[in-house]
Amino acid sequence: RMKERKKPGLHGARRGTQFSKR
């Protein structure tokens, strides 16, 4: 959730980082 402004659901989910929760 650190880079929420960088579309965490799109980029994060792909890399499987902490954003994967969203």
Number of C-alpha atoms within 10 A of each C-alpha: 15 8 11 11 7 11 12 20 15 12 14 19 15 11 11 11 12 13 19 15 11 11
